[in-house]
């Protein structure tokens, strides 16, 4: 029998209240210690993905009693289909979430990673436990959002608010109870909805409160004709006049002549064998003796 969202929410609250009373010793016909041992023993054995999610949901409802005993060994590692892989991914994230109750930002980060897989499972699989987990996490994420410290790093806080808002989009595919929808509608995400406004900077006058500002440096004026006729020489801050046509012809003639030192430099360059012999120790016998050339 498929439970409606409202009946799921009521079942969730009833189960939490009943089990809490059982483990707190309020029922005279139930031994609280024996009940706790049986639940812990169940979580120590690998279970199929759906069953593991049920166990983690039980831990979630009874967090004060079972949180110290949560372990990822509850999840069976075998996968038979794509649905099993998604269920297993959610189970591991759910386990990490239950272990990180002391860090609000880490919890929100895990929920952000989990919400897309939850959407897929809700749309593709009509499994009541998935809806129960989603509703419970929605309640948690609201409490996490309200507990964020405004004194923390602004970048870190805004990122967490974006993740909370994105996770709450899951409400579109689940028919939530009216009181829970009203609570979501009261949340104000003003920090991430503010638009950035650009302000025109006023023109700075030369006088501020009748006090003259420091004079600006004059712009360097360059003579274009002077730059065309002159160019920097190789020596710093030394100018040479290259406007003379006779001088330019002499420079062209020099560039066409071969360098007198080129032949001398070539003759002084040793061949490869001589270079290796002069700069490295190469034995005349052994495996490296082939380097020595006759």
C-alpha positions in Angstrom: 0.0 0.0 0.0 1.5 3.3 -1.1 1.4 5.9 1.7 0.4 9.5 0.9 2.8 12.3 1.9 0.8 13.5 4.8 0.3 10.0 6.2 4.0 9.4 5.7 4.7 12.4 7.8 2.3 11.3 10.5 3.8 7.8 10.4 7.2 9.3 10.8 6.3 11.2 13.9 4.4 8.3 15.4 7.3 5.9 14.8 9.8 8.4 16.3 7.7 8.9 19.4 7.1 5.2 19.9 10.7 4.1 19.5 12.0 7.0 21.7 9.7 5.9 24.5 10.8 2.3 24.0 14.5 3.1 24.3 14.0 5.6 27.1 12.4 2.9 29.3 8.9 4.4 29.4 7.3 1.0 28.4 7.3 -1.4 31.3 6.9 -4.5 29.1 10.0 -3.7 27.0 13.6 -3.9 28.2 15.3 -0.7 26.8 18.8 -2.2 26.9 17.8 -5.4 25.0 16.0 -3.3 22.4 19.0 -1.1 21.9 21.3 -4.2 21.5 19.0 -5.7 18.9 19.0 -2.6 16.8 22.8 -2.2 17.0 23.2 -5.9 16.1 21.1 -5.4 13.0 23.3 -2.5 11.8 26.5 -4.5 12.1 25.5 -6.9 9.3 25.5 -5.9 5.6 22.1 -5.3 4.2 20.5 -4.7 0.8 20.3 -1.0 -0.2 16.7 -0.5 0.7 17.1 -2.3 4.0 20.2 -0.3 4.8 18.3 2.9 4.1 15.6 1.8 6.5 18.3 1.1 9.2 19.8 4.6 8.7 16.4 6.1 8.8 15.9 4.4 12.2 19.2 5.9 13.3 18.0 9.3 12.1 14.8 9.1 14.1 16.7 7.8 17.2 19.8 9.9 16.9 20.4 10.5 20.6 20.5 6.7 21.1 21.9 5.3 17.9 24.2 8.0 16.4 27.4 6.6 18.0 26.8 3.2 16.5 26.2 4.1 12.9 28.6 2.5 10.4 28.9 2.1 6.6 29.3 -1.6 7.0 25.5 -1.8 7.0 25.5 -1.3 3.2 25.9 -4.4 1.0 28.4 -3.7 -1.7 26.9 -5.8 -4.5 25.0 -3.9 -7.2 22.6 -5.5 -9.7 21.2 -2.5 -11.5 21.5 1.2 -12.0 18.8 1.8 -9.4 20.9 -0.2 -6.9 23.9 2.0 -7.7 21.8 5.1 -7.0 20.4 3.6 -3.8 23.9 2.7 -2.7 25.2 6.2 -3.3 22.4 7.7 -1.3 23.0 5.2 1.5 26.7 6.1 1.8 25.9 9.8 1.7 23.2 9.3 4.3 25.6 7.4 6.6 28.1 10.3 6.2 25.4 12.8 7.1 24.4 10.9 10.2 28.1 10.9 11.3 28.6 14.7 10.8 26.0 16.1 13.2 28.6 18.3 14.9 29.3 20.3 11.7 26.3 22.2 10.2 28.2 23.3 7.0 29.4 19.7 6.4 25.8 18.4 6.8 24.5 21.0 4.3 27.2 20.0 1.9 26.3 16.3 2.1 22.6 17.1 1.6 23.4 19.2 -1.5 25.2 16.2 -3.0 22.3 13.9 -2.0 19.3 15.9 -3.3 19.7 15.1 -7.0 19.8 11.3 -6.3 16.8 11.6 -4.1 14.8 13.4 -6.8 15.7 10.5 -9.2 14.6 7.9 -6.8 11.3 9.6 -5.9 10.5 10.0 -9.6 11.6 6.5 -10.7 10.9 4.4 -7.6 7.7 4.5 -5.6 9.3 3.5 -2.4 7.8 4.9 0.9 11.1 4.9 2.7 12.7 7.3 0.2 9.9 9.8 0.8 10.2 9.3 4.5 13.9 10.1 4.4 13.3 13.1 2.1 10.7 14.7 4.4 12.9 14.1 7.5 15.9 15.7 5.7 13.7 18.7 4.7 12.9 19.2 8.4 16.6 19.0 9.2 17.7 21.4 6.5 15.3 24.0 7.7 16.8 23.7 11.2 20.3 23.8 9.8 19.5 27.0 7.8 18.1 28.7 10.9 21.2 27.7 13.0 23.7 29.2 10.6 25.9 31.7 12.4 25.7 35.1 10.7 29.2 35.9 12.1 30.9 33.2 10.1 32.7 33.7 6.8 30.3 35.4 4.3 31.4 33.3 1.3 31.0 30.1 3.3 27.6 31.2 4.6 26.2 32.3 1.2 27.3 29.0 -0.4 25.5 27.1 2.4 22.3 29.1 1.8 22.4 28.4 -1.9 22.7 24.6 -1.1 19.8 24.8 1.3 17.6 26.6 -1.3 18.6 24.1 -4.0 17.8 21.1 -1.7 14.3 22.5 -0.9 13.4 22.3 -4.6 12.6 18.7 -3.8 9.3 19.9 -2.4 8.0 20.3 -6.0 7.8 16.5 -6.4 6.6 15.6 -2.9 3.2 16.6 -1.5 4.4 18.0 1.8 2.1 18.6 4.8 0.6 22.1 4.9 2.5 23.1 8.1 5.8 22.1 6.6 5.1 24.1 3.4 4.2 27.2 5.4 7.5 26.9 7.3 9.4 26.7 4.0 7.6 29.8 2.7 8.8 31.8 5.7 12.4 31.2 4.9 14.1 34.4 3.6 17.1 33.8 1.3 17.8 37.6 0.9 21.5 37.2 1.1 21.7 35.4 -2.3 18.8 37.2 -4.0 20.2 40.7 -3.7 21.2 42.2 -7.0 24.5 43.9 -7.4 24.1 47.6 -8.2 26.7 49.6 -10.0 27.3 53.2 -8.8 28.9 55.9 -10.9 31.9 57.3 -9.3 31.7 61.1 -9.0 34.3 63.2 -10.7 37.0 64.3 -8.3 37.4 68.1 -8.3 40.6 69.9 -8.0 39.6 71.3 -4.6 38.3 69.5 -1.6 37.1 71.6 1.2 38.9 74.6 -0.3 42.2 72.7 -0.2 44.0 72.3 -3.5 45.0 68.8 -4.4 48.6 67.8 -5.4 49.2 68.9 -9.0 49.1 66.1 -11.5 52.3 65.2 -13.4 52.4 66.5 -16.9 52.0 64.0 -19.6 55.1 63.1 -21.6 54.9 64.8 -25.0 56.7 63.0 -27.8 57.8 64.5 -31.1 56.7 62.1 -33.8 59.0 63.5 -36.4 61.9 63.2 -34.0 61.1 59.5 -33.3 61.0 58.8 -37.1 64.5 60.3 -37.5 66.2 58.9 -34.5 66.4 55.6 -32.7 68.0 54.4 -29.5 71.5 53.0 -29.9 72.8 50.0 -28.0 74.3 52.2 -25.3 71.8 53.5 -22.7 70.6 57.1 -23.1 72.7 57.7 -26.1 71.2 59.0 -29.3 72.5 58.7 -32.8 71.3 60.6 -35.8 70.3 58.3 -38.6 68.7 60.8 -40.9 71.7 61.0 -43.2 71.3 58.9 -46.4 75.0 58.4 -46.7 75.2 56.9 -43.3 72.4 54.5 -44.2 74.2 53.3 -47.3 77.3 52.6 -45.3 75.3 50.5 -42.8 73.7 48.5 -45.7 77.1 47.9 -47.2 78.5 46.6 -43.9 75.6 44.3 -43.4 76.2 42.6 -46.8 79.9 42.0 -46.1 80.8 38.6 -44.4 82.1 38.8 -40.9 85.9 38.6 -40.7 85.6 36.6 -37.5 83.2 34.0 -38.9 85.9 31.8 -40.6 88.1 32.1 -37.5 85.3 31.1 -35.2 84.4 28.1 -37.3 87.9 26.9 -37.4 88.2 27.1 -33.6 85.0 25.0 -33.1 86.1 21.5 -32.2 84.3 18.4 -33.7 82.0 16.3 -31.5 84.5 13.6 -30.7 87.1 16.0 -29.6 84.6 17.9 -27.4 83.5 14.7 -25.7 87.1 13.6 -25.2 88.1 17.0 -23.7 85.1 17.5 -21.4 84.2 14.0 -20.3 86.1 10.9 -19.1 85.5 8.2 -21.6 87.3 4.9 -21.2 89.2 3.5 -24.2 87.9 0.0 -23.3 84.6 -1.3 -22.2 80.9 -0.7 -23.2 81.5 3.1 -23.7 84.6 2.8 -25.9 82.6 3.2 -29.1 82.3 6.9 -28.3 86.0 7.4 -29.0 86.4 8.0 -32.6 89.6 7.4 -34.5 
